[in-house]
Amino acid sequence: MTDQTVHPLLELNAVRQTYGGEDIVRDLSLRLARGDIGCLLGPSGSGKTTVLRCIAGFEPIYAGTIHLNGVCVSAPGNTVPPEARRIGMVFQDYALFPHLTVADNIGFGLHGVPAADRRRRVEALIDTVGLSGTAARYTHELSGGQQQRVALARALAPQPDLLLLDEPFSNLDVTLRERLALEVRDIIKQTRTTAVLVTHDQHEAFNLADEIGLMREGCIEQWDTPYNLYHRPASRFVADFIGQGLFLHGVVADGHRVQIALGALPLNGAPDWPAGTQVDVLLRPDDVLHDDASPLQAEVLHKAFRGAEFIYTLQIVSGERILSLVPSHHNHAIGEKIGIRLEVDHVVAFPREDRPGVSPG
C-alpha cells in the first residue's frame, strides 16, 4: 500500500535562530502548499529576512526543523547547503552581472545543460517576463523594472522547487512597484512556482501573496489569507498594522452585541465576553458609509484626496474619531457635518486599552 500523505512544499516547525544569545526568530512554524505564494510581512527588525536566509540555507538554525518537499534541509547541526536545495533567489539589489547580456544573466545558472536546451529555456523566459528584444542588451541599459524581470527570469531558469524574493521592489517607485508586483504574481503562477516573499509593504503583500505571515519580534502573529488578516485580525497588533482604522470604546451589552457611540453591533465570532466587558472596537474606513439621509452626524476634521475617493477623518458626538472612505464627488469642507451609517460585516474587538488605537495605515 503506497503512502498517500501529501507534504507541503515548505514546512517550518518551531524554528529558532539566535545572534549573540538573543532570539531573532522564536518558535516559528508555517506550512506552504505547492504552487502557493507566501509572504513574511512585518516592520524592520521583526526577523523576516532572517527566516528567509534560514530557508535558503545561508544560516543554520538553533532549534526546530525546515523541510522542503518532505525532506529535512535544516536542523541543529545539519544544514543542507544552499546549492543543494533547488531554491531560486531574487535579491533586493537584483545582483545582476553587468558584464553579461540579458540572455547570459538569465542562463547563468544553467550549468551542464546542453547549449540548444539552454538557449530555448532562456528565450522562453525572456518572453515569459515580457523582455522580448532585449536578449543582447546589457543590464545597465535597462530600466529598474526591466532589471527586476531579468533577476526573476534568472532565478526561475533552473526550475527551482521554491523561489525566495527578498524585498524585491524596494528600489522602485511606488507606481511601478504596484504594477510589477501584479505582473510578478502572474509570472510565478504561470510557471507554477512556489514562492516566499519578504516585505514591509502590506500593499505588495496583498498584491502578490496567497497567504501572509505577519511577523513581530521573531514570531508570526497570524498566518492567514490577506482577506482574513484585514477582516479577522487575530490580535491588536495585526489590526493596527494591516490597513487603516480607528478604535472606538465599546461595552458588551450581552453575549451577542457590543454598544458603541454609533449604535449596537453584533459580536458574531467574537469571544464570549460577559455583559459589561469594556472593549475597543475597530472601525475600518470601508465600515463607515456617507449617507445624507442618515440621522447619525459626524464632523469633517481632515480629508485626504485619493483620486477616486476621499479618506475623511470624522469626529462623532462622543468626541471619538473615525475614518470614512467616500467617493470623491462628495467633496465636503472641513468643519462640515455629514450623515453617516455603519455597514460592518466583521466586528473586530479587543479588551479595552486606555490609549486610543490608531493604525499606521
N, C-alpha and C positions, 0 to 999 in steps of 0.2 A: 504494500500500500504506500503510495507516494505521499510526501509531506505537502499539504495544501496551504501551509502557512505563507501568507504574503507579508514580507517585511517592508517597512517604509524604506525609501531610498536613503534617507538620512535620519539617524536617531542619536540624540544626546541624552545620557542618563546620569543625573546628579553630578554634572561636570563642575569641578572646582579648579581654579587657577589662582596662584598666589605670586606676588612680587615682593621680595624682602619681608616675607612673613605676613603681608597684608593681602586679604582676599580681594581679588579683582572680579572674579566670577565665582558665584556661590550656589552650589547645588542646582545647577541649571539643567533643565530637561526640555526636550522638544522632539517632535516627530514630523517629518515632511514626506508626503507621498510622492511617488514618481510622477513627473510631469507638472508638479505644482511649483509656484514661485512663493518662497517665504521671505520675510523681511524682519531684520532686527532693527527696531526703531527706538530711539531714545536720545536724551541730551548728551552732550560731551561728557566723557568720564563715566558713562554708565556701564562700560565693559563690552559694548557690542563689537568693536573691532577686534578685541582680544578673543572673543568667541569665534569670529571668522578665521583668525590666524590659527586657532586650535583645530578647527575643522580642516583647514588647508594642510595642517601638519607642520606649520612653521614653528609652533611652540608645543612642547609636551604638556600634559595636564597633570595636576597634582592628585586629583581623585576623580572617580567616575569613569565612564566609557563613551567613546564615539564609534558608531557603526555606520558603514557605508555598504549598501546592498546586503545587509545582514552580516557583514564581516567586520570584526573589531579592528579599527585602524589606530585608535588611541586608547591607552590605559596607562596607569602609573608604571613606568619602567618599560613600556612597549609602545613605540611610536613608529608607524609605517611612514617612510619618507614621503614628502610631497609628490615627487615624480612618480611614485608607485600608486597614487590614489585615484588616478583618472579624474582629476579636477582641473577645470579651466578657471582662470582668474582675470578679472578686469580691475585694474588699479585706478586710484584716484587721479593719477597723473598720466594714465594710459600706458606709460613705459614702452613707447614705440621706438624702433631703431631708426634714427634719422638718415643713416647711410643706406638704408634699404628702401626699395619701392613698396607701394601698397601691396602688390602681389607677393613680394618676398617677405614682408612683415606677416601677412596672413598665413603664408606657408611655412613659417619658421619652425613651427613645432611638428611638422610632418616628416620627421626623420625616418628613413627606411622605407618610405612609401615610394613606389615606382613613379618616375617623373611624369608619365602621362596621367596617372591617377591623381597625383599631387596637383597637376595643372587643372584637371577637371574640378577637383574639390575647391580649389582657390577661386576659379571662375564662378562656380555655383554660389559660393559665399559672397563674393563681390556683388552678384546680382541680388542675393537674398537681403543684404543690408543696404541696398539702394545706392551702390557706388559704381555703377556701370560707367566705363570710360576712364576710370582713374587708376587702372592696374599698373601703369608705367610711371605714375607720378610719385614724388617723394612726399613723406608725411608733412613736412613743413610747408608744403604748397596747399595744404588742405585747411578747411575751417575747423574750429573746435568740434562741432557736431560730426563732421566727416571723420576726424581723428578718433572720436568715440566709437564710431561704427567700425573702423579698422581694428581697434582694440577688441571689440566684441567679436568680430569675424575671426581674428587670430585665436581668441580663447575657444571659439566653437569648432575650429578646424579639426582638432584631433578627436572630435565627437566625445567630449567628456561625459562622465556619468553625472557630474554636478558642476554647475557654474557658480562662481562666487564673484560678487560685484561690491567693491569697497568704495562707497561714496562716489559712484561713477559720474555724476552730473555736477559735482560741486564747483567745477571750473567754468561752467557755462552760465549764460544769463538766464533769468527766470523764465522768459517766454520759450526759449529753446529747450530748457530743462523739461518743461511740461510736455512739449511736443515729442521730444526724443524719448521720454520715459514711456509714452504710449507706443511709440514705434519699437522700442526695445522689447517691450512686453510681447508685441505681435511677433517679433523675430524669434524670441525664446519659445513661444507657443508653437510657431510654425515648425521649428526644428525639434520640437518635443523634448526640450531640455528641462531638467530640474535645476532650480536656481535659488540662491540665497543672496539677498541684497542687504547691505548695511547703509543706513542713512539716519540723519537727524531731522529730515524734512518729511513731515507727515503727508504732504501732497504727493511727493514722489512715491512714498509707501503705498498710498491709496491707488495711485495710477498703475502701479506695477504688480502689487502682491496679491496672491490669493489668501494668504494668512500672514498675520503680523504679530510679532512678539514685542510688546512694549517693555523696554528694559529700564531698571532703576537700581543703581548701586549693585550691579553684578547679578541681579535676579530678573527673571521675566515676571512682570506683574500680571500680564494677561497675554495668552497666545490664542488668537481668535481671528475671525474674518474682519475686514475693515468695517462692515456694517455693524457687527456686534460691538466692536471697540467704541464706535460712535454712539450707538443707541443703548447698549447694555454694558457700560464700563464696570469692571469688577472692583474698582477702588476709586477713591477720590483722586489719587494721582493720575489714573487713566482718564478720568472725567476732565480733569484740569488740562492735561496735555493734549488731548485729542479735540480738534475743532475749537469752537468758541462757545462761551456760555457763562452765565452768572448764577450764583446760588441765592435762593430765597429761603427765609425762615419758614419752617412748616411744623405743624403739630399733628400727630397721628390722631384722627378722630375715632376710628375703630380699626378693626383688623384689615379693612379694605379701602380706606380713604385717608388722604392727608389734606389738611386745611392749610392753604397759603393765603396771602393777602388778596389774590385774584380769584379765589374760589376753592372748591374741593376737587381733588384729583384722585383717580383710582390707583390703588397700590398693587396693580397686577404684577405678580412675580417678585415683588419686593419682600424683604424679610418680614416675618410675622411679629411686628412690634406691638406692644400693648398700647392702649389708648393713653394719650398724654405724652408720649415719647416726643422729644424735641429732635427735629431733623433738619437737614439742609437739602433743598430740592433744586436740582439743576434744570434750568430752562435754556434750551438752545435758541439761536435766532430764528430757526425754522419752526419752533414751537409757538411763536408769538406772531399772529397774523394781524395785519392792518385791516380794520373793518369800521367804516364810517358809521354803520348802523348800530354798533355795539355800545351799550351803556358804560362799559369799562373805559376809562380815560387814562392816558399817560402823557407826560410832558416830554417833548423832544429836548434832550440835553446836548447831544452830539450826533453828527451823521457823517458817514464815510461813503463817498460815491464809488461804486464798483462797476460802473458801466450799465449793466442790465438791472442792477438793483442798488439800493442803499442799505447799509447796516446802520440802523438807528439805535442809539443808546437812549433809553426812555426811563423816566422816573415815575413810579406809581404812587398812589396815595399814602402808602406806608413809609415812603421815603426810600424804599429799595429801588435798585436799578435792574433793568432787563434789557436784552438786545432783541431787535426785530429785523428780519430780512424783508425788505419792502421793494416792490417793483419801482424802477427809477422814475416813472412818470408821476409817482406820488412824492412830489418834492416839497416837503413841509419845512417851515422855518424853525430855527432854534427858539425854544420857548413856547411854541405852539402845542396845543393839546390835540391828540388824535385818538380815535377809537381803536381798541384792540380786542382780540379774543384769543383764547388758547386752543390749540389743537395738538395735544400731547399724546402720542401713541405709546411711548415708553417712558414711564415716570422713573427718573433716576434720583435716588435719595440716599443720604448717608447720615450717620449720627451727627448731631449738631456740634459745630465748632464755633468758638467765639469770634473768630476772624471771618470777614466776608471772603467768599471764594471767587476768584477771577481766573478764567483760563487764559493761557498765554496767546491763544489764537493761532 
